[in-house]
Amino acid sequence: MLTNFLHTYNPQPILIEIGPISIYWYGLFMVLALFAGLLISIRIAKWHGIKKDVIYDLFFYLIIGGFIGARLFYVLYNVNYFWQNPVDIIKIWQGGIAIHGALIFGILVLWWFARKHKFDFWKLSAIIAPGVALGQAIGRWGNYFNQELFGLPTDLPWGIPIALANRPEVFENFEYFHPTFLYESIGSLIVFIILLILHYYAVKRKKYLIFNIKYSIFITLDYVLLYSILRFFIEFIRIDPTAGNIFGMRATQGLSLAIIITSIIICVTAVFKDKKLT
């Protein structure tokens, strides 16, 4: 069973070593995440009559922008460490990306791409949203093999063992911790399924308004809202360092809450307005 595997297996970051070359589990899962996201985005784009070459081009820029943003935010979250170890900034294969940075930079890249090629920004964002969620579900397993982003100590049967060197100082006497990577992976998979169903409902059944909101905007906001809710609650048990606190909350939790509130306001305003959000 998965719970028994998680509870007894001690993951190692390196998948295989070939001479001086090391292939990391983290890198493998990142590649799988990108590949899965690309495939599902191409499939959904076909439903909307958009050629796969457009998605290929878009993903090229999103990968570059997303990784720059993800790494930049992670460095900012751990600025004291990287100030003393600047060379480690480029060691992305060892882990260390922040999804909020990837999303923010990804939005900027998407806006630029849509404007340059005269595409509907909301339509493109809705097309790639399920792929992003699926990619997150897969990519989080890289954190497991790096033994990072785990939660508080736990006695639950699916608690994961963390090597002493990777435990925060105040938790050195604990061996098993919450697998927050798994919680986020399962949650992201559920978000992916929900978004896929919404696409099917909108395109296959020609229901282009959902709760009085244009389907592309609704699906995009749905991803942003659902993922932010997921992260907000997971942050209660995560113990990895962040950029600090915001009103007594972890920085990433505060950012997630701000996104939740903004998304709800936009949705509620659109639903109760006579004029449809288009």
C-alpha positions in Angstrom: 0.0 0.0 0.0 1.0 3.6 -0.6 0.8 4.5 3.1 3.1 1.7 4.1 5.6 2.7 1.3 5.6 6.3 2.4 6.1 5.3 6.0 9.0 3.0 5.5 10.9 4.1 2.4 13.8 6.6 2.8 13.9 8.5 -0.5 17.2 9.7 -2.0 17.5 12.7 -4.3 19.6 11.0 -7.0 17.8 8.6 -9.4 21.0 7.3 -11.2 24.6 8.2 -11.5 26.5 7.7 -14.8 30.1 8.7 -14.2 30.2 12.4 -13.2 26.6 12.9 -14.3 23.8 12.6 -11.7 20.1 12.4 -12.7 17.8 13.6 -10.0 14.3 12.4 -9.2 13.4 16.1 -8.9 14.4 16.7 -12.5 12.6 13.6 -13.7 9.3 14.7 -12.1 9.7 18.2 -13.5 10.1 16.8 -17.0 7.1 14.5 -16.5 5.0 17.3 -15.2 5.8 19.6 -18.2 5.2 16.8 -20.7 1.8 15.8 -19.1 0.8 19.5 -18.9 1.7 20.0 -22.6 -0.2 16.9 -23.8 -3.4 17.8 -21.9 -3.2 21.4 -23.1 -2.9 20.3 -26.7 -5.9 18.1 -26.3 -8.1 20.8 -24.8 -6.8 23.3 -27.4 -8.1 21.0 -30.1 -11.6 21.2 -28.5 -11.4 24.9 -29.0 -10.1 24.8 -32.6 -6.6 26.0 -31.7 -3.7 24.4 -33.4 -1.1 22.5 -31.4 1.7 24.6 -32.8 0.3 27.6 -30.9 0.5 25.6 -27.6 4.0 24.4 -28.4 5.1 28.0 -28.8 3.2 29.2 -25.7 4.7 26.4 -23.6 8.2 27.3 -24.7 7.9 30.8 -23.3 5.9 29.6 -20.2 8.6 27.2 -19.3 11.3 29.9 -19.4 9.2 32.5 -17.6 7.8 30.1 -15.1 11.1 28.7 -14.0 12.6 32.2 -13.7 9.7 33.3 -11.6 9.6 30.2 -9.5 13.3 30.3 -8.7 13.3 34.0 -8.1 10.5 33.8 -5.6 12.2 30.9 -3.8 15.4 32.8 -3.6 13.5 35.8 -2.1 11.8 33.5 0.4 15.3 32.3 1.5 17.2 35.5 0.9 19.5 35.1 3.9 20.7 31.7 2.9 21.3 32.7 -0.8 23.0 35.9 0.3 25.7 33.8 1.9 25.6 31.1 -0.8 25.0 32.9 -4.1 26.4 30.0 -6.2 23.5 27.8 -5.0 21.0 30.1 -6.8 21.7 28.2 -10.0 21.5 24.7 -8.5 17.9 24.3 -9.3 18.3 20.5 -9.7 18.6 20.4 -5.9 15.1 21.7 -5.6 13.7 25.0 -4.6 11.0 26.6 -6.6 8.0 28.7 -5.5 4.8 28.0 -7.4 3.4 31.5 -6.8 6.4 32.9 -8.6 5.8 30.6 -11.5 2.2 31.5 -11.7 2.8 35.3 -11.6 5.5 35.2 -14.2 3.4 32.7 -16.2 0.5 35.1 -16.2 2.8 37.9 -17.5 4.1 35.7 -20.3 0.6 34.5 -21.2 -0.6 38.1 -21.4 2.4 39.1 -23.6 1.9 36.0 -25.9 -1.9 36.6 -26.3 -1.3 40.3 -27.0 1.5 39.6 -29.5 -0.4 36.9 -31.4 -3.9 38.4 -31.0 -5.4 35.6 -29.0 -8.0 35.8 -26.2 -6.0 35.9 -22.9 -8.8 34.2 -20.9 -9.3 31.5 -23.5 -5.6 30.6 -23.5 -5.4 30.7 -19.7 -8.4 28.3 -19.4 -6.9 25.9 -21.9 -3.6 25.6 -20.0 -5.1 25.7 -16.5 -5.9 21.9 -16.3 -2.4 21.1 -17.6 -0.9 23.4 -14.9 -2.9 21.6 -12.2 -1.9 18.1 -13.5 1.7 19.2 -13.7 1.6 20.4 -10.1 0.2 17.0 -9.0 3.1 15.2 -10.7 5.9 17.7 -9.9 5.3 17.7 -6.1 6.7 14.2 -6.0 10.1 15.7 -6.7 9.9 17.4 -3.3 9.3 14.0 -1.7 12.6 12.6 -3.0 14.4 15.8 -2.1 12.9 15.5 1.5 11.7 19.1 1.4 8.4 20.9 2.0 7.1 18.4 4.6 4.8 19.3 7.4 4.6 19.0 11.2 5.6 15.8 13.0 2.8 13.2 13.0 2.1 9.7 14.2 -0.3 9.0 11.3 0.5 5.7 9.3 1.3 7.7 6.2 3.8 10.0 7.9 7.1 10.1 6.0 10.6 9.6 7.6 12.9 12.7 7.2 16.6 12.4 7.6 18.1 14.2 10.6 20.1 16.5 8.3 16.8 17.7 6.7 14.9 18.4 9.9 14.5 21.9 11.3 16.4 22.4 14.5 13.3 22.4 16.8 12.1 19.1 15.3 15.4 17.1 15.5 13.9 14.5 17.9 11.0 13.6 15.6 11.3 11.1 12.8 8.0 11.2 10.9 6.3 14.2 9.4 3.2 15.1 7.4 3.7 14.4 3.6 2.4 17.8 2.6 3.7 17.1 -0.9 1.2 14.3 -1.1 -1.7 16.4 0.2 -1.0 19.0 -2.5 -0.5 16.4 -5.2 -3.9 14.8 -4.5 -5.5 18.2 -4.2 -4.0 19.4 -7.5 -5.2 16.2 -9.2 -8.8 16.9 -8.0 -8.5 20.4 -9.3 -7.4 19.0 -12.6 -10.4 16.7 -12.8 -12.8 19.6 -12.0 -11.3 21.8 -14.6 -11.5 19.1 -17.2 -15.1 18.5 -16.5 -15.9 22.2 -16.8 -14.1 22.3 -20.2 -16.2 19.3 -21.4 -19.4 20.9 -20.1 -18.6 24.2 -21.9 -17.3 22.9 -25.2 -18.9 19.6 -25.8 -22.4 20.8 -24.6 -21.9 24.3 -25.9 -22.5 26.0 -22.5 -20.4 29.0 -22.9 -21.7 30.8 -19.8 -21.3 29.2 -16.3 -23.1 31.0 -13.5 -23.4 34.1 -15.8 -19.7 34.2 -16.4 -17.9 33.4 -19.7 -16.6 29.9 -19.4 -13.0 30.8 -20.1 -12.9 33.3 -17.2 -14.8 31.0 -14.9 -12.4 28.1 -15.5 -9.3 30.3 -15.0 -10.7 31.8 -11.8 -11.8 28.3 -10.7 -8.2 27.1 -10.9 -6.8 30.1 -9.1 -9.4 29.9 -6.4 -9.3 26.1 -5.8 -5.5 25.9 -5.8 -5.2 29.0 -3.5 -7.7 27.3 -1.1 -5.6 24.2 -1.1 -2.4 26.0 -0.4 -4.0 28.2 2.3 -4.9 25.1 4.4 -1.8 23.1 3.7 0.3 26.1 4.9 -1.1 25.5 8.4 1.1 22.4 8.8 4.1 23.2 6.6 7.2 24.1 8.5 9.7 25.0 5.8 11.1 28.6 6.0 9.4 31.4 4.0 9.9 35.1 3.4 8.3 35.8 6.8 4.9 36.4 8.2 2.0 38.6 7.0 -0.6 39.5 9.7 0.5 36.4 11.7 0.4 34.1 8.7 3.1 32.5 6.6 3.9 34.7 3.6 2.6 32.2 1.1 -0.5 31.6 3.1 -1.2 35.4 3.2 -0.7 35.6 -0.6 -3.1 32.6 -1.1 -5.7 34.3 1.1 -5.4 37.5 -0.9 -5.9 35.6 -4.1 -8.9 33.7 -2.7 -10.6 37.0 -1.6 -10.0 38.6 -5.0 -11.2 35.6 -7.0 -14.4 35.4 -4.9 -15.1 39.1 -5.3 -14.7 38.9 -9.1 -17.0 35.8 -9.3 -19.7 37.1 -7.0 -19.8 40.5 -8.7 -20.2 38.8 -12.1 -22.9 36.5 -11.0 -25.1 39.2 -9.5 -24.5 41.8 -12.2 -27.0 42.1 -15.0 -24.1 42.6 -17.4 -22.3 39.3 -18.0 -18.5 39.2 -17.4 -17.1 38.6 -20.9 
